[in-house]
């Protein structure tokens, strides 16, 4: 897994916590490796994961948009439970999308 951090300016701790949880979410969807790019445009963060093969669990990813939890979260998926709450506390709305080779997450 390679992560490219394209954010040059110092950021508030709250934003960094959200960013690292987002990277962990993308990493979960990329179990065979790939590239993650983290960037920021004004106040908006963008995360793009690219891999030859993705493994997207819809039950986990719907949590990021505020969807209901359909069961208990395994410890290895705790980031999907934490990120929506921290984003809400920060006044941010998470949006995500995925296709065969790309995962995108913004807030």
C-alpha positions in Angstrom: 0.0 0.0 0.0 1.3 3.4 -1.0 -0.2 6.6 0.4 0.5 10.0 -1.2 -0.2 12.9 1.2 -0.8 16.0 -1.0 -1.6 18.3 1.9 1.2 20.7 2.5 -0.2 23.0 5.2 -0.5 22.1 8.9 -4.0 20.9 9.7 -6.1 20.9 12.9 -5.9 17.7 15.0 -9.6 17.0 14.4 -9.0 17.0 10.6 -6.0 14.7 10.9 -8.0 12.2 12.9 -10.7 12.2 10.3 -8.1 11.8 7.5 -6.4 8.9 9.1 -9.7 7.1 9.7 -10.6 7.7 6.1 -7.3 6.2 4.9 -8.0 3.1 7.1 -11.4 2.8 5.5 -9.9 2.9 2.0 -7.2 0.4 3.0 -9.9 -2.0 4.1 -11.4 -1.9 0.6 -8.0 -2.6 -0.9 -6.8 -5.8 0.6 -4.4 -6.6 -2.3 -2.6 -3.3 -2.1 -2.8 -0.2 -4.3 -2.4 3.6 -4.1 -4.2 6.1 -1.9 -4.0 9.8 -2.6 -5.0 12.3 0.1 -5.6 15.9 -1.0 -7.5 19.0 0.2 -9.2 21.8 -1.8 -10.0 24.6 0.6 -11.9 23.0 3.5 -12.8 19.8 1.5 -10.7 16.6 1.9 -10.6 14.1 -0.9 -9.3 10.5 -0.7 -8.9 8.3 -3.8 -7.8 4.7 -3.6 -6.8 2.9 -6.8 -6.2 -0.8 -7.1 -6.5 -3.6 -9.6 -8.9 -5.4 -7.3 -11.2 -3.9 -4.6 -13.2 -5.7 -1.9 -16.1 -3.4 -1.0 -18.4 -4.5 1.8 -21.6 -2.5 1.3 -22.7 -3.0 4.9 -19.5 -1.2 6.1 -19.5 1.5 3.5 -23.1 2.5 4.0 -22.2 3.4 7.6 -20.1 6.3 6.3 -23.2 7.9 4.9 -25.1 7.5 8.1 -26.8 4.2 7.2 -27.9 1.8 9.9 -25.5 -0.8 11.3 -26.8 -4.3 10.4 -24.8 -6.1 13.0 -21.8 -5.7 15.3 -18.6 -4.3 13.9 -15.5 -6.5 14.1 -12.5 -4.8 15.7 -10.7 -4.6 12.3 -13.5 -2.4 11.0 -13.8 0.0 13.9 -12.9 2.9 11.6 -16.2 2.6 9.9 -18.0 3.1 13.2 -15.8 6.0 14.4 -15.4 8.1 11.2 -19.1 9.0 10.8 -19.5 10.2 14.4 -16.3 12.2 14.4 -17.3 13.7 11.0 -20.7 14.7 12.4 -19.1 16.3 15.4 -16.8 18.3 13.0 -19.8 19.4 11.0 -18.8 17.4 7.9 -20.7 15.1 5.7 -19.0 12.0 4.2 -19.6 11.0 0.6 -18.2 7.9 -0.9 -18.3 6.0 -4.2 -16.6 3.0 -5.7 -16.3 1.3 -9.0 -14.1 -1.7 -10.1 -10.8 -0.1 -9.5 -11.4 3.2 -7.6 -12.7 4.2 -4.2 -13.4 7.9 -3.5 -14.3 9.4 -0.2 -14.8 13.1 0.5 -15.8 15.2 3.5 
